[in-house]
């Protein structure tokens, strides 16, 4: 019998202010997985197989020797999240 393994994706992002970042995503309607959410990290549930890990910069730095990108002057990445309507967009956009 062949065994199928579910594959999951975790996108890890460094954030300056973890609490503020969580509030932003909560206001968009996302929920967090408490198993992977603590003082240094928060796990946003995108789907049952896709997650975004928000990592406090100090914690993120423990995973890499490279500098964290200054997103004020550089592009760290391009990410797209579909919303059901413009009404669900953050008022800060």
C-alpha positions as CSV (number, residue, x, y, z in Angstrom):
1,X,0.0,0.0,0.0
2,X,1.3,3.4,-1.0
3,X,1.4,6.0,1.7
4,X,0.7,9.6,0.8
5,X,2.3,12.4,2.8
6,X,0.7,15.8,3.1
7,X,3.0,18.6,2.1
8,X,2.9,21.9,3.8
9,X,4.5,25.2,3.1
10,X,5.7,27.7,5.7
11,X,6.8,31.1,4.5
12,X,8.9,32.8,7.2
13,X,9.0,36.6,7.4
14,X,11.0,38.8,9.7
15,X,8.9,41.5,11.4
16,X,9.9,44.5,13.6
17,X,6.8,44.4,15.8
18,X,5.2,41.0,16.2
19,X,2.2,42.2,18.1
20,X,1.4,44.9,15.5
21,X,1.9,42.4,12.7
22,X,-0.5,40.0,14.3
23,X,-3.1,42.7,14.8
24,X,-2.8,43.7,11.1
25,X,-3.4,40.1,9.9
26,X,-6.2,39.5,12.4
27,X,-7.9,42.6,11.1
28,X,-7.8,41.0,7.6
29,X,-9.6,38.0,9.0
30,X,-6.7,35.5,9.4
31,X,-6.4,33.2,12.3
32,X,-3.3,32.0,14.1
33,X,-2.3,28.4,15.0
34,X,-1.6,28.5,18.8
35,X,0.7,25.5,18.5
36,X,3.3,27.6,16.6
37,X,2.5,31.0,18.1
38,X,4.5,32.4,21.1
39,X,6.6,35.4,22.2
40,X,8.9,35.3,19.2
41,X,6.7,33.8,16.4
42,X,3.2,33.8,15.2
43,X,1.8,31.3,12.7
44,X,-0.9,32.6,10.3
45,X,-3.2,29.9,8.9
46,X,-3.6,30.5,5.2
47,X,-5.0,27.0,4.4
48,X,-4.6,23.6,6.1
49,X,-1.4,23.2,4.1
50,X,-0.1,26.8,3.8
51,X,1.1,29.0,6.7
52,X,3.0,32.2,7.1
53,X,5.4,32.4,10.1
54,X,5.9,36.0,11.4
55,X,9.2,35.9,13.3
56,X,10.5,38.7,15.5
57,X,13.7,40.0,13.8
58,X,15.9,38.8,16.7
59,X,14.5,35.3,16.4
60,X,14.6,35.3,12.6
61,X,18.3,36.1,12.8
62,X,19.0,32.8,14.5
63,X,18.1,31.0,11.3
64,X,20.5,32.9,9.0
65,X,23.9,34.5,8.9
66,X,22.7,37.0,6.3
67,X,21.5,40.5,7.0
68,X,17.8,41.1,7.2
69,X,16.6,43.2,4.2
70,X,15.7,46.9,4.9
71,X,12.3,46.9,3.4
72,X,12.2,50.7,3.4
73,X,14.8,50.7,0.6
74,X,14.8,47.1,-0.7
75,X,12.3,44.5,-1.8
76,X,12.3,41.4,0.3
77,X,9.8,39.5,-1.8
78,X,6.5,39.8,-3.6
79,X,3.6,38.1,-1.9
80,X,-0.1,38.1,-2.9
81,X,-3.1,37.2,-0.7
82,X,-6.5,37.1,-2.3
83,X,-9.3,39.0,-0.4
84,X,-13.0,38.4,-1.1
85,X,-13.5,42.2,-1.7
86,X,-11.9,45.6,-1.4
87,X,-13.9,46.1,1.9
88,X,-11.7,43.4,3.5
89,X,-8.5,45.4,2.7
90,X,-6.7,47.1,5.5
91,X,-7.5,50.8,5.9
92,X,-3.7,51.4,6.0
93,X,-3.3,50.4,2.3
